[in-house]
Amino acid sequence: MKRTKLVAGNWKMNGTSGDLGEVAAIAAADAVCDVALSLPATLIDRAARAVPGFAIGGQDVHPAAKGAHTGCVSAAMLVDAGASLTIVGHSERREAQGESDADVRAKAEAALAAGLGVILCVGESQSVREAGTAVMTVSAQLDASLPQASVDAALFAVAYEPIWAIGTGKVPTTDDIAEMHGALRARLVAAFGEAGQAVRILYGGSVKGSNAAEIFAVADVDGALVGGASLIAADFLPIVAAAGSIEKASRDR
């Protein structure tokens, strides 16, 4: 099944108004694939106004519509600010904020109900990888985090991020990536039937312009969730170009 590549940047806790020029430069690129940037909540409104029509997202969302949740942002607030998608379940929130699979599922369901696209993150630690249980662990994590209702593949993606590779420069072998993405595809099909074939599975973990093409050529790798390399257009756009080259070649067949 044909799935358009998606390259999404996650700025994490980086970026102020002085960095909106990088957003504009990324949005102005003639991309063949889909491109998005998940920015700090403080930048979403200004970025959405600066680059109308470009996909700007949040980095998290609260499952409740409103209420006494100091410091949190609801799906409706993200939509109101101009966001079209959000990340949920990133390992930095699972680990540092103690988010459970049930929390991630609730967040994904709230975002989808509000019309936001969702990038749902899963991944394993170094100790799990070394124990030989990475595929089993991440597959179970996905099963427990998925929305319980069927999903629109246009609004839903999964991002596999080996935690030990995020920001370290370490990258799993292409065989390891293929094995994990194949297992996640099987879980998506088990959960959603044929619709699971249309859900994009992104890879995240030290993706750079120098290794992006090799990663994107792996079966069931439908794009990337990029951290530090998405902060600067000159670093991010080569990754976008690598995805676009593969996308164009696929369309030309």
Secondary structure, DSSP 8 states (H G I E B T S, - for coil): -----EEEEE--S---GGGHHHHHHHHHS--SSEEEEE--HHHHHHHHHHSTTSEEEES--BSSSSSS-TT--BHHHHHHHT--EEEE--HHHHHHS---HHHHHHHHHHHHHTT-EEEEEE---HHHHHTT-HHHHHHHHHHHHS-SS---GGGEEEEE--GGGTTTS----HHHHHHHHHHHHHHHHHHHGGGGGTSEEEE-SS--TTTHHHHHTSTT--EEEESGGGSSHHHHHHHHHHHHHHHHHHHH-
